Amino acid sequence: MNEDKDPQGQGPGGSPGGPNPWMKSLMVWGGIFLALLLVVSMFGQAGQTPGQSIRYSEFRDRVAAGSVKDVQIASNQITGTMKNGDTFATVPIAGDTSLTTLLDESGVSYSGKEADQPNVILYLLIQSLPFILILGIAFFALRQVQKGGGAGGAMGFGKSKAKLLTEKQGRVTFDDVAGIDEAREELEEIVEFLRDPRRFSKLGGQIPKGALLVGSPGTGKTLLARAIAGEAGVPFFTISGSDFVEMFVGVGASRVRDMFEQAKKNAPCIVFIDEIDAVGRHRGHGLGNSNDEREQTLNQLLVEMDGFEANEGIIIIAATNRPDVLDPALLRPGRFDRQVVVPVPDIDGREKILAVHMKKVPLAPDVNSRTLARGTPGFSGADLANLVNEAALLAARRNKRLVAMQEFEDAKDKVMMGAERRSMVMTDDEKKMTAYHEAGHALVSLREPASDPIHKATIIPRGRALGMVMRLPERDNYSYHRDKMHADLAVSMGGRVAEELIFGHDKVSSGASSDIQYATTLARNMVTKWGMSEKLGPLQYEQQQEGYLGYGGSQRTMGSDETNKLIDAEIKGLVESAHARATAILAGETDKLHLLAQAMLEYETLTGDEIRDLLDTGKIDRPDAPATPTARPVRGSAIPRAGKRFGGEAAAGA
């Protein structure tokens, strides 16, 4: 998205035909510099002496010693030249009539001269310099006040920092917004209000005063606001919530007033406040008393949005990803009449967003945006834009003219799991254990009917993981069934069970740490949140505190000590049951486990179709197979693995 800047380089209220502010500042500072040079020069000239200043007694001694060549005598000063060429100056003593006699006796040439007359103009200028400086400062301050003191001026700290944007270049419309159709439809009505208000006012309808965009970071809230301004063709002011609050008391409220004054002059218009939670937090909470600077700013914002004075034609659009912390007075109708949720896009939305970003990239014929959309559940619009950019960078590094599906797959793996760590080295035994660990995940996943299909299995280390099995859902999952959860638990235990069966109890590694963490969290949610325990029943035993999960929220278990013990026992039972299911599957198909692990060692990366073909036919039809497994470089590292998540959002095990 283009940088939010006025093409003419001016803020609201600027004059395109006026002098360049930068040039004016340069001229002012240049004048100050020249004035300082003049003052230094004048003082330097005023303080100059014809030569070295000496005492009168020393002057007489030098004359008597025959060191003086000639002198010039004035009523207030005696100057002269020594025989060695040095000059001197001294002040005569009144009434000394013997000086000429001394000069005659020493053979010194002397003459008289008139006394120096003081420069009246220079004297007056030096005396009046402080008054001129005071008047200059007062004049500068008065100019700042008269012109309203811009946001960057000396008197402008109370002025709004809102920027007036024009869309002559880089204009954003609803055609640039994809994947969030419901939010777009909600806001299209505001555009219709701005285009033709009479159509609604004749039926008694009033234009909405505000719309609050709520959504996770990167979902396109700011892009939606710019699209509204681009479609409506009205002035668009943008400001961040943090721009209101300063260390000076009352500055935030002053900036709110000034922002609405500017908006009234440009009505109808849109004012977009990004991250409004910085100034709109619930009053009376947190540090400080009820009269602190932030709350004064919020009070002024509430009054301006819906107070005694109507602000006709001004629509406030705000964005936040923390709606839970906003003050209730800010959310009521009359201020923010509409709360538009901007969700993470579903599979169809992701496909549309990818199509928008792929327009800027030369694509190879094999690129399938639907497959990429399936493989990126949970991605926001910003994540998908980053994915397309990473694919283009990979193609450029590989000196390709087109971006192929391989680059998109590699970019997706890099974004989701980290870059390949090909410089890491581990022993053959550790690499073998990694292969069996991932083979265990893959085989259990194939044998669990409720599990998602396998997309890829690899033992090439990425990020903190030495290997992983990625599963992709056929569609977006908005709720999970009990059989799906039990299947995911069994898959998470598949890697640990494979190590136990092949290498024995004493050789089990720490590679299943993330699998155990995932299984424990899933089992705890099943017991305490989703009512999937027969002994505890359909009750909630955990309550969220301090926000919502993912933004600093915390969980608190409710119940007695006996209830907590029963919760722990039920969680342990679910995980141990999943371990038993995985053991039953792998123990009955040990030959398939060996076959799949050997293929992982040989090929390092297998697709889901190749894994299914291998288990069905016992071979893989791939032309790029290596001559021998040992001919390939050993990759990896003997560090504990940190696996990825299971289910429809990421990799299934590590």
PAROLO-147034 format. One record per residue (C-alpha): residue in three letters; x, y, z. Coordinates in steps of 0.1 Angstrom, whole numbers, plus 5000, padded with zeros to 4 digits. Layout:
BEGIN
[ALA, [X, Y, Z]],
...
//
This chain:
BEGIN
[MET, [5000, 5000, 5000]],
[ASN, [5013, 5034, 4992]],
[GLU, [5026, 5057, 5019]],
[ASP, [5000, 5079, 5034]],
[LYS, [5012, 5113, 5022]],
[ASP, [4997, 5143, 5005]],
[PRO, [5012, 5146, 4970]],
[GLN, [5016, 5183, 4975]],
[GLY, [5035, 5178, 5007]],
[GLN, [5011, 5197, 5028]],
[GLY, [4988, 5190, 5057]],
[PRO, [4952, 5201, 5061]],
[GLY, [4948, 5238, 5057]],
[GLY, [4980, 5242, 5036]],
[SER, [4982, 5265, 5007]],
[PRO, [4996, 5250, 4975]],
[GLY, [5005, 5284, 4961]],
[GLY, [5022, 5298, 4993]],
[PRO, [5059, 5299, 5000]],
[ASN, [5077, 5266, 5007]],
[PRO, [5078, 5262, 5045]],
[TRP, [5113, 5246, 5042]],
[MET, [5126, 5276, 5023]],
[LYS, [5111, 5300, 5048]],
[SER, [5128, 5282, 5077]],
[LEU, [5161, 5283, 5058]],
[MET, [5158, 5320, 5052]],
[VAL, [5150, 5326, 5089]],
[TRP, [5180, 5306, 5101]],
[GLY, [5202, 5322, 5075]],
[GLY, [5192, 5357, 5087]],
[ILE, [5200, 5347, 5123]],
[PHE, [5234, 5334, 5112]],
[LEU, [5243, 5366, 5094]],
[ALA, [5232, 5387, 5123]],
[LEU, [5254, 5368, 5146]],
[LEU, [5284, 5373, 5122]],
[LEU, [5277, 5410, 5122]],
[VAL, [5276, 5413, 5160]],
[VAL, [5308, 5393, 5163]],
[SER, [5325, 5415, 5137]],
[MET, [5313, 5447, 5154]],
[PHE, [5325, 5437, 5188]],
[GLY, [5358, 5426, 5172]],
[GLN, [5363, 5459, 5156]],
[ALA, [5353, 5478, 5188]],
[GLY, [5378, 5459, 5208]],
[GLN, [5408, 5461, 5183]],
[THR, [5440, 5479, 5195]],
[PRO, [5468, 5491, 5173]],
[GLY, [5494, 5469, 5189]],
[GLN, [5505, 5453, 5222]],
[SER, [5490, 5471, 5252]],
[ILE, [5517, 5480, 5278]],
[ARG, [5519, 5501, 5310]],
[TYR, [5529, 5537, 5308]],
[SER, [5558, 5531, 5331]],
[GLU, [5570, 5503, 5309]],
[PHE, [5567, 5526, 5279]],
[ARG, [5590, 5552, 5295]],
[ASP, [5615, 5525, 5304]],
[ARG, [5616, 5513, 5268]],
[VAL, [5620, 5549, 5256]],
[ALA, [5649, 5554, 5280]],
[ALA, [5665, 5521, 5269]],
[GLY, [5665, 5533, 5233]],
[SER, [5641, 5505, 5221]],
[VAL, [5614, 5528, 5207]],
[LYS, [5616, 5540, 5171]],
[ASP, [5587, 5564, 5169]],
[VAL, [5554, 5573, 5187]],
[GLN, [5521, 5591, 5179]],
[ILE, [5507, 5610, 5208]],
[ALA, [5470, 5616, 5213]],
[SER, [5451, 5629, 5243]],
[ASN, [5437, 5595, 5252]],
[GLN, [5463, 5571, 5237]],
[ILE, [5500, 5568, 5228]],
[THR, [5509, 5543, 5200]],
[GLY, [5542, 5536, 5185]],
[THR, [5567, 5512, 5169]],
[MET, [5597, 5494, 5184]],
[LYS, [5630, 5492, 5166]],
[ASN, [5624, 5455, 5161]],
[GLY, [5591, 5462, 5143]],
[ASP, [5567, 5454, 5171]],
[THR, [5538, 5479, 5177]],
[PHE, [5525, 5489, 5211]],
[ALA, [5499, 5511, 5227]],
[THR, [5495, 5527, 5261]],
[VAL, [5474, 5553, 5279]],
[PRO, [5491, 5585, 5288]],
[ILE, [5490, 5600, 5323]],
[ALA, [5476, 5635, 5324]],
[GLY, [5500, 5662, 5335]],
[ASP, [5532, 5644, 5325]],
[THR, [5551, 5672, 5307]],
[SER, [5584, 5655, 5308]],
[LEU, [5575, 5630, 5281]],
[THR, [5586, 5651, 5252]],
[THR, [5619, 5658, 5269]],
[LEU, [5625, 5621, 5274]],
[LEU, [5617, 5615, 5238]],
[ASP, [5641, 5641, 5226]],
[GLU, [5669, 5628, 5248]],
[SER, [5664, 5593, 5234]],
[GLY, [5662, 5604, 5198]],
[VAL, [5626, 5591, 5193]],
[SER, [5606, 5605, 5165]],
[TYR, [5572, 5616, 5177]],
[SER, [5541, 5633, 5164]],
[GLY, [5507, 5642, 5176]],
[LYS, [5473, 5629, 5164]],
[GLU, [5436, 5636, 5171]],
[ALA, [5418, 5614, 5197]],
[ASP, [5397, 5585, 5183]],
[GLN, [5360, 5595, 5181]],
[PRO, [5335, 5568, 5191]],
[ASN, [5312, 5554, 5164]],
[VAL, [5278, 5566, 5175]],
[ILE, [5259, 5542, 5152]],
[LEU, [5279, 5512, 5164]],
[TYR, [5275, 5523, 5200]],
[LEU, [5237, 5526, 5196]],
[LEU, [5234, 5493, 5178]],
[ILE, [5253, 5474, 5205]],
[GLN, [5232, 5490, 5232]],
[SER, [5199, 5482, 5215]],
[LEU, [5208, 5446, 5205]],
[PRO, [5191, 5430, 5235]],
[PHE, [5158, 5449, 5228]],
[ILE, [5160, 5439, 5191]],
[LEU, [5164, 5402, 5202]],
[ILE, [5134, 5404, 5225]],
[LEU, [5112, 5420, 5199]],
[GLY, [5123, 5394, 5173]],
[ILE, [5113, 5365, 5196]],
[ALA, [5079, 5382, 5204]],
[PHE, [5073, 5387, 5167]],
[PHE, [5081, 5351, 5159]],
[ALA, [5057, 5339, 5186]],
[LEU, [5030, 5362, 5174]],
[ARG, [5033, 5349, 5138]],
[GLN, [5030, 5313, 5151]],
[VAL, [4998, 5322, 5170]],
[GLN, [4983, 5341, 5140]],
[LYS, [4988, 5313, 5115]],
[GLY, [4974, 5287, 5139]],
[GLY, [5007, 5271, 5148]],
[GLY, [5011, 5240, 5127]],
[ALA, [5015, 5206, 5144]],
[GLY, [5053, 5211, 5141]],
[GLY, [5054, 5248, 5151]],
[ALA, [5066, 5262, 5184]],
[MET, [5031, 5268, 5195]],
[GLY, [5016, 5238, 5177]],
[PHE, [5020, 5211, 5203]],
[GLY, [4982, 5212, 5210]],
[LYS, [4973, 5209, 5173]],
[SER, [4961, 5178, 5157]],
[LYS, [4985, 5155, 5139]],
[ALA, [4959, 5142, 5116]],
[LYS, [4971, 5139, 5080]],
[LEU, [4948, 5148, 5051]],
[LEU, [4953, 5122, 5024]],
[THR, [4944, 5125, 4987]],
[GLU, [4939, 5095, 4965]],
[LYS, [4951, 5109, 4932]],
[GLN, [4979, 5084, 4932]],
[GLY, [4976, 5049, 4947]],
[ARG, [4939, 5052, 4950]],
[VAL, [4924, 5022, 4969]],
[THR, [4889, 5009, 4961]],
[PHE, [4868, 4980, 4971]],
[ASP, [4882, 4961, 4942]],
[ASP, [4915, 4959, 4961]],
[VAL, [4898, 4944, 4991]],
[ALA, [4891, 4906, 4989]],
[GLY, [4883, 4878, 5013]],
[ILE, [4862, 4898, 5038]],
[ASP, [4829, 4902, 5019]],
[GLU, [4806, 4907, 5049]],
[ALA, [4827, 4935, 5063]],
[ARG, [4830, 4951, 5029]],
[GLU, [4792, 4951, 5025]],
[GLU, [4787, 4967, 5059]],
[LEU, [4810, 4996, 5049]],
[GLU, [4796, 5000, 5013]],
[GLU, [4765, 5015, 5028]],
[ILE, [4786, 5042, 5044]],
[VAL, [4799, 5050, 5010]],
[GLU, [4763, 5053, 4997]],
[PHE, [4755, 5077, 5025]],
[LEU, [4784, 5099, 5015]],
[ARG, [4776, 5098, 4978]],
[ASP, [4739, 5104, 4981]],
[PRO, [4727, 5114, 5016]],
[ARG, [4693, 5126, 5003]],
[ARG, [4684, 5091, 4993]],
[PHE, [4684, 5081, 5030]],
[SER, [4675, 5113, 5047]],
[LYS, [4641, 5116, 5028]],
[LEU, [4631, 5083, 5046]],
[GLY, [4642, 5096, 5080]],
[GLY, [4676, 5078, 5080]],
[GLN, [4707, 5095, 5094]],
[ILE, [4742, 5090, 5084]],
[PRO, [4762, 5067, 5108]],
[LYS, [4785, 5087, 5131]],
[GLY, [4811, 5060, 5134]],
[ALA, [4822, 5025, 5125]],
[LEU, [4846, 5004, 5146]],
[LEU, [4866, 4978, 5127]],
[VAL, [4876, 4949, 5149]],
[GLY, [4899, 4922, 5138]],
[SER, [4932, 4905, 5143]],
[PRO, [4964, 4922, 5131]],
[GLY, [4969, 4920, 5093]],
[THR, [4933, 4913, 5084]],
[GLY, [4929, 4945, 5064]],
[LYS, [4913, 4971, 5087]],
[THR, [4933, 5000, 5075]],
[LEU, [4929, 4989, 5039]],
[LEU, [4891, 4989, 5043]],
[ALA, [4892, 5024, 5057]],
[ARG, [4912, 5037, 5027]],
[ALA, [4889, 5019, 5003]],
[ILE, [4859, 5037, 5018]],
[ALA, [4877, 5070, 5012]],
[GLY, [4887, 5060, 4977]],
[GLU, [4851, 5049, 4968]],
[ALA, [4834, 5079, 4983]],
[GLY, [4859, 5105, 4970]],
[VAL, [4858, 5126, 5002]],
[PRO, [4887, 5140, 5023]],
[PHE, [4903, 5113, 5044]],
[PHE, [4921, 5122, 5077]],
[THR, [4942, 5096, 5093]],
[ILE, [4957, 5096, 5128]],
[SER, [4969, 5071, 5153]],
[GLY, [4955, 5068, 5188]],
[SER, [4990, 5073, 5203]],
[ASP, [4993, 5107, 5186]],
[PHE, [4968, 5122, 5210]],
[VAL, [4985, 5115, 5243]],
[GLU, [5016, 5135, 5253]],
[MET, [5033, 5142, 5285]],
[PHE, [5017, 5177, 5287]],
[VAL, [4984, 5178, 5305]],
[GLY, [4955, 5188, 5282]],
[VAL, [4974, 5184, 5249]],
[GLY, [4954, 5153, 5239]],
[ALA, [4920, 5170, 5244]],
[SER, [4933, 5200, 5225]],
[ARG, [4943, 5178, 5196]],
[VAL, [4909, 5161, 5196]],
[ARG, [4892, 5195, 5194]],
[ASP, [4915, 5207, 5166]],
[MET, [4910, 5175, 5146]],
[PHE, [4873, 5179, 5146]],
[GLU, [4876, 5216, 5137]],
[GLN, [4897, 5206, 5106]],
[ALA, [4872, 5179, 5098]],
[LYS, [4842, 5204, 5100]],
[LYS, [4860, 5226, 5074]],
[ASN, [4863, 5197, 5050]],
[ALA, [4829, 5180, 5057]],
[PRO, [4817, 5156, 5045]],
[CYS, [4848, 5137, 5053]],
[ILE, [4861, 5106, 5070]],
[VAL, [4884, 5106, 5101]],
[PHE, [4903, 5073, 5106]],
[ILE, [4917, 5066, 5140]],
[ASP, [4941, 5036, 5140]],
[GLU, [4947, 5016, 5172]],
[ILE, [4921, 5035, 5191]],
[ASP, [4926, 5013, 5221]],
[ALA, [4957, 5035, 5229]],
[VAL, [4934, 5063, 5239]],
[GLY, [4900, 5047, 5243]],
[ARG, [4907, 5022, 5272]],
[HIS, [4882, 5017, 5299]],
[ARG, [4882, 5046, 5324]],
[GLY, [4891, 5039, 5360]],
[HIS, [4913, 5009, 5351]],
[GLY, [4950, 5007, 5353]],
[LEU, [4975, 5032, 5367]],
[GLY, [4967, 5068, 5374]],
[ASN, [4937, 5085, 5387]],
[SER, [4904, 5093, 5370]],
[ASN, [4918, 5127, 5358]],
[ASP, [4949, 5116, 5340]],
[GLU, [4958, 5128, 5305]],
[ARG, [4945, 5097, 5287]],
[GLU, [4911, 5099, 5302]],
[GLN, [4908, 5136, 5296]],
[THR, [4915, 5129, 5259]],
[LEU, [4889, 5101, 5259]],
[ASN, [4863, 5124, 5275]],
[GLN, [4869, 5151, 5249]],
[LEU, [4866, 5125, 5221]],
[LEU, [4833, 5113, 5235]],
[VAL, [4819, 5148, 5236]],
[GLU, [4831, 5156, 5201]],
[MET, [4815, 5124, 5187]],
[ASP, [4782, 5128, 5203]],
[GLY, [4777, 5159, 5225]],
[PHE, [4755, 5190, 5224]],
[GLU, [4770, 5202, 5192]],
[ALA, [4763, 5180, 5161]],
[ASN, [4791, 5172, 5138]],
[GLU, [4772, 5167, 5106]],
[GLY, [4790, 5150, 5077]],
[ILE, [4819, 5137, 5098]],
[ILE, [4822, 5099, 5099]],
[ILE, [4847, 5084, 5124]],
[ILE, [4862, 5050, 5115]],
[ALA, [4884, 5034, 5141]],
[ALA, [4904, 5002, 5141]],
[THR, [4915, 4980, 5170]],
[ASN, [4924, 4944, 5178]],
[ARG, [4915, 4949, 5215]],
[PRO, [4878, 4956, 5216]],
[ASP, [4876, 4941, 5251]],
[VAL, [4895, 4970, 5267]],
[LEU, [4875, 4999, 5251]],
[ASP, [4853, 5021, 5273]],
[PRO, [4816, 5012, 5270]],
[ALA, [4807, 5049, 5265]],
[LEU, [4828, 5048, 5233]],
[LEU, [4810, 5017, 5219]],
[ARG, [4774, 5028, 5223]],
[PRO, [4752, 5038, 5194]],
[GLY, [4755, 5075, 5185]],
[ARG, [4793, 5072, 5187]],
[PHE, [4802, 5040, 5170]],
[ASP, [4769, 5029, 5155]],
[ARG, [4784, 4999, 5138]],
[GLN, [4810, 4974, 5149]],
[VAL, [4823, 4956, 5119]],
[VAL, [4843, 4924, 5125]],
[VAL, [4871, 4919, 5100]],
[PRO, [4878, 4882, 5104]],
[VAL, [4907, 4860, 5093]],
[PRO, [4896, 4849, 5057]],
[ASP, [4883, 4814, 5050]],
[ILE, [4895, 4792, 5022]],
[ASP, [4875, 4811, 4996]],
[GLY, [4886, 4844, 5009]],
[ARG, [4923, 4833, 5010]],
[GLU, [4920, 4823, 4973]],
[LYS, [4906, 4857, 4964]],
[ILE, [4933, 4875, 4984]],
[LEU, [4960, 4854, 4967]],
[ALA, [4945, 4863, 4933]],
[VAL, [4948, 4900, 4942]],
[HIS, [4985, 4898, 4952]],
[MET, [4994, 4874, 4924]],
[LYS, [4984, 4900, 4898]],
[LYS, [5018, 4917, 4904]],
[VAL, [5038, 4885, 4900]],
[PRO, [5045, 4866, 4867]],
[LEU, [5031, 4831, 4873]],
[ALA, [5040, 4797, 4859]],
[PRO, [5011, 4776, 4845]],
[ASP, [5013, 4751, 4873]],
[VAL, [5004, 4776, 4901]],
[ASN, [4971, 4766, 4918]],
[SER, [4958, 4793, 4941]],
[ARG, [4931, 4769, 4955]],
[THR, [4958, 4745, 4967]],
[LEU, [4977, 4773, 4983]],
[ALA, [4945, 4785, 5000]],
[ARG, [4940, 4750, 5014]],
[GLY, [4975, 4749, 5027]],
[THR, [4973, 4783, 5045]],
[PRO, [4945, 4780, 5071]],
[GLY, [4946, 4808, 5097]],
[PHE, [4966, 4832, 5074]],
[SER, [4956, 4868, 5074]],
[GLY, [4957, 4891, 5043]],
[ALA, [4991, 4904, 5054]],
[ASP, [5004, 4868, 5058]],
[LEU, [4993, 4859, 5023]],
[ALA, [5009, 4890, 5009]],
[ASN, [5041, 4880, 5026]],
[LEU, [5038, 4845, 5012]],
[VAL, [5035, 4858, 4976]],
[ASN, [5065, 4881, 4982]],
[GLU, [5086, 4853, 4996]],
[ALA, [5078, 4831, 4966]],
[ALA, [5088, 4859, 4942]],
[LEU, [5121, 4864, 4961]],
[LEU, [5128, 4827, 4959]],
[ALA, [5122, 4826, 4921]],
[ALA, [5145, 4856, 4917]],
[ARG, [5173, 4839, 4937]],
[ARG, [5169, 4808, 4915]],
[ASN, [5172, 4830, 4883]],
[LYS, [5137, 4821, 4871]],
[ARG, [5115, 4842, 4848]],
[LEU, [5083, 4829, 4863]],
[VAL, [5072, 4820, 4898]],
[ALA, [5062, 4784, 4899]],
[MET, [5042, 4763, 4923]],
[GLN, [5075, 4749, 4938]],
[GLU, [5084, 4784, 4949]],
[PHE, [5051, 4789, 4965]],
[GLU, [5053, 4756, 4984]],
[ASP, [5089, 4764, 4995]],
[ALA, [5078, 4799, 5006]],
[LYS, [5048, 4784, 5025]],
[ASP, [5071, 4760, 5043]],
[LYS, [5095, 4788, 5052]],
[VAL, [5067, 4811, 5065]],
[MET, [5050, 4783, 5085]],
[MET, [5080, 4763, 5097]],
[GLY, [5111, 4783, 5092]],
[ALA, [5140, 4781, 5067]],
[GLU, [5158, 4749, 5060]],
[ARG, [5188, 4744, 5082]],
[ARG, [5210, 4725, 5058]],
[SER, [5242, 4735, 5076]],
[MET, [5233, 4714, 5107]],
[VAL, [5249, 4680, 5111]],
[MET, [5238, 4650, 5132]],
[THR, [5248, 4614, 5134]],
[ASP, [5233, 4586, 5113]],
[ASP, [5216, 4572, 5144]],
[GLU, [5199, 4605, 5152]],
[LYS, [5188, 4609, 5116]],
[LYS, [5174, 4574, 5117]],
[MET, [5155, 4581, 5149]],
[THR, [5141, 4612, 5132]],
[ALA, [5129, 4592, 5102]],
[TYR, [5111, 4566, 5124]],
[HIS, [5096, 4594, 5145]],
[GLU, [5080, 4611, 5115]],
[ALA, [5071, 4578, 5099]],
[GLY, [5052, 4570, 5131]],
[HIS, [5032, 4602, 5129]],
[ALA, [5024, 4596, 5092]],
[LEU, [5013, 4560, 5096]],
[VAL, [4990, 4567, 5125]],
[SER, [4975, 4597, 5106]],
[LEU, [4968, 4575, 5076]],
[ARG, [4951, 4548, 5098]],
[GLU, [4929, 4573, 5117]],
[PRO, [4898, 4580, 5096]],
[ALA, [4890, 4613, 5113]],
[SER, [4926, 4627, 5107]],
[ASP, [4933, 4653, 5081]],
[PRO, [4950, 4641, 5049]],
[ILE, [4988, 4642, 5048]],
[HIS, [5003, 4669, 5026]],
[LYS, [5040, 4664, 5032]],
[ALA, [5065, 4646, 5055]],
[THR, [5101, 4656, 5058]],
[ILE, [5132, 4651, 5079]],
[ILE, [5149, 4682, 5066]],
[PRO, [5152, 4705, 5097]],
[ARG, [5133, 4738, 5095]],
[GLY, [5133, 4764, 5123]],
[ARG, [5136, 4745, 5156]],
[ALA, [5122, 4712, 5143]],
[LEU, [5143, 4684, 5128]],
[GLY, [5113, 4670, 5108]],
[MET, [5076, 4672, 5105]],
[VAL, [5045, 4658, 5090]],
[MET, [5021, 4684, 5076]],
[ARG, [4984, 4677, 5073]],
[LEU, [4960, 4699, 5054]],
[PRO, [4922, 4699, 5060]],
[GLU, [4899, 4695, 5031]],
[ARG, [4881, 4726, 5043]],
[ASP, [4883, 4752, 5070]],
[ASN, [4872, 4738, 5104]],
[TYR, [4852, 4761, 5126]],
[SER, [4845, 4734, 5152]],
[TYR, [4861, 4700, 5160]],
[HIS, [4843, 4668, 5167]],
[ARG, [4852, 4643, 5195]],
[ASP, [4865, 4617, 5170]],
[LYS, [4887, 4643, 5153]],
[MET, [4902, 4653, 5187]],
[HIS, [4909, 4616, 5196]],
[ALA, [4925, 4611, 5162]],
[ASP, [4948, 4642, 5167]],
[LEU, [4958, 4629, 5201]],
[ALA, [4967, 4595, 5186]],
[VAL, [4987, 4611, 5158]],
[SER, [5006, 4633, 5183]],
[MET, [5017, 4601, 5202]],
[GLY, [5027, 4583, 5170]],
[GLY, [5063, 4596, 5170]],
[ARG, [5069, 4586, 5206]],
[VAL, [5054, 4552, 5201]],
[ALA, [5075, 4546, 5170]],
[GLU, [5107, 4553, 5190]],
[GLU, [5096, 4530, 5218]],
[LEU, [5088, 4501, 5194]],
[ILE, [5120, 4504, 5172]],
[PHE, [5147, 4516, 5196]],
[GLY, [5134, 4504, 5230]],
[HIS, [5123, 4522, 5262]],
[ASP, [5158, 4534, 5272]],
[LYS, [5165, 4549, 5238]],
[VAL, [5135, 4572, 5236]],
[SER, [5145, 4608, 5228]],
[SER, [5133, 4642, 5238]],
[GLY, [5120, 4648, 5203]],
[ALA, [5084, 4643, 5213]],
[SER, [5084, 4672, 5237]],
[SER, [5062, 4694, 5216]],
[ASP, [5039, 4665, 5207]],
[ILE, [5034, 4659, 5244]],
[GLN, [5027, 4696, 5250]],
[TYR, [5001, 4697, 5222]],
[ALA, [4984, 4665, 5234]],
[THR, [4983, 4678, 5270]],
[THR, [4968, 4711, 5259]],
[LEU, [4942, 4695, 5237]],
[ALA, [4932, 4670, 5264]],
[ARG, [4929, 4698, 5290]],
[ASN, [4906, 4718, 5268]],
[MET, [4885, 4687, 5262]],
[VAL, [4881, 4682, 5299]],
[THR, [4878, 4717, 5313]],
[LYS, [4862, 4737, 5284]],
[TRP, [4844, 4715, 5261]],
[GLY, [4827, 4690, 5285]],
[MET, [4841, 4659, 5269]],
[SER, [4848, 4640, 5301]],
[GLU, [4823, 4614, 5313]],
[LYS, [4833, 4618, 5349]],
[LEU, [4833, 4656, 5350]],
[GLY, [4803, 4662, 5327]],
[PRO, [4795, 4692, 5305]],
[LEU, [4808, 4719, 5328]],
[GLN, [4834, 4746, 5324]],
[TYR, [4863, 4743, 5348]],
[GLU, [4886, 4770, 5334]],
[GLN, [4878, 4807, 5332]],
[GLN, [4897, 4833, 5312]],
[GLN, [4911, 4864, 5329]],
[GLU, [4927, 4897, 5318]],
[GLY, [4917, 4901, 5282]],
[TYR, [4912, 4873, 5258]],
[LEU, [4934, 4844, 5248]],
[GLY, [4962, 4854, 5224]],
[TYR, [4964, 4889, 5238]],
[GLY, [4977, 4885, 5273]],
[GLY, [4948, 4865, 5286]],
[SER, [4953, 4839, 5313]],
[GLN, [4934, 4808, 5324]],
[ARG, [4923, 4800, 5359]],
[THR, [4910, 4766, 5370]],
[MET, [4879, 4767, 5392]],
[GLY, [4869, 4740, 5417]],
[SER, [4881, 4722, 5448]],
[ASP, [4912, 4702, 5453]],
[GLU, [4893, 4670, 5446]],
[THR, [4880, 4684, 5413]],
[ASN, [4915, 4695, 5402]],
[LYS, [4928, 4660, 5410]],
[LEU, [4900, 4645, 5389]],
[ILE, [4908, 4669, 5361]],
[ASP, [4944, 4658, 5361]],
[ALA, [4934, 4622, 5361]],
[GLU, [4910, 4627, 5331]],
[ILE, [4937, 4645, 5312]],
[LYS, [4962, 4618, 5318]],
[GLY, [4936, 4592, 5308]],
[LEU, [4930, 4608, 5275]],
[VAL, [4967, 4611, 5266]],
[GLU, [4974, 4575, 5277]],
[SER, [4944, 4563, 5257]],
[ALA, [4958, 4581, 5226]],
[HIS, [4992, 4564, 5233]],
[ALA, [4975, 4530, 5234]],
[ARG, [4957, 4537, 5201]],
[ALA, [4989, 4547, 5184]],
[THR, [5007, 4516, 5198]],
[ALA, [4980, 4493, 5185]],
[ILE, [4983, 4508, 5150]],
[LEU, [5021, 4508, 5148]],
[ALA, [5026, 4474, 5165]],
[GLY, [5003, 4458, 5139]],
[GLU, [5021, 4474, 5109]],
[THR, [5058, 4473, 5119]],
[ASP, [5068, 4463, 5084]],
[LYS, [5050, 4494, 5069]],
[LEU, [5068, 4516, 5096]],
[HIS, [5102, 4502, 5085]],
[LEU, [5093, 4508, 5048]],
[LEU, [5082, 4543, 5053]],
[ALA, [5112, 4552, 5076]],
[GLN, [5137, 4539, 5050]],
[ALA, [5120, 4559, 5023]],
[MET, [5122, 4590, 5045]],
[LEU, [5159, 4584, 5049]],
[GLU, [5164, 4580, 5012]],
[TYR, [5142, 4608, 4999]],
[GLU, [5141, 4631, 5029]],
[THR, [5108, 4646, 5018]],
[LEU, [5077, 4627, 5006]],
[THR, [5044, 4640, 4995]],
[GLY, [5011, 4626, 5008]],
[ASP, [5004, 4608, 4975]],
[GLU, [5039, 4593, 4975]],
[ILE, [5034, 4580, 5011]],
[ARG, [5001, 4564, 5001]],
[ASP, [5016, 4548, 4970]],
[LEU, [5045, 4535, 4990]],
[LEU, [5023, 4518, 5015]],
[ASP, [5000, 4504, 4988]],
[THR, [5026, 4492, 4962]],
[GLY, [5058, 4492, 4982]],
[LYS, [5076, 4516, 4959]],
[ILE, [5078, 4552, 4949]],
[ASP, [5079, 4563, 4912]],
[ARG, [5102, 4592, 4913]],
[PRO, [5129, 4599, 4887]],
[ASP, [5152, 4619, 4910]],
[ALA, [5159, 4591, 4934]],
[PRO, [5195, 4591, 4948]],
[ALA, [5218, 4562, 4939]],
[THR, [5223, 4553, 4976]],
[PRO, [5209, 4567, 5008]],
[THR, [5244, 4573, 5022]],
[ALA, [5254, 4594, 4991]],
[ARG, [5232, 4623, 5003]],
[PRO, [5245, 4648, 5029]],
[VAL, [5235, 4642, 5065]],
[ARG, [5213, 4671, 5078]],
[GLY, [5199, 4679, 5111]],
[SER, [5211, 4685, 5146]],
[ALA, [5212, 4666, 5178]],
[ILE, [5190, 4691, 5197]],
[PRO, [5155, 4684, 5212]],
[ARG, [5129, 4690, 5185]],
[ALA, [5102, 4716, 5188]],
[GLY, [5074, 4702, 5167]],
[LYS, [5045, 4721, 5150]],
[ARG, [5008, 4721, 5158]],
[PHE, [4984, 4695, 5147]],
[GLY, [4949, 4697, 5132]],
[GLY, [4939, 4721, 5105]],
[GLU, [4963, 4749, 5113]],
[ALA, [4998, 4736, 5110]],
[ALA, [5021, 4706, 5109]],
[ALA, [5011, 4674, 5125]],
[GLY, [5039, 4665, 5148]],
[ALA, [5077, 4667, 5146]],
//
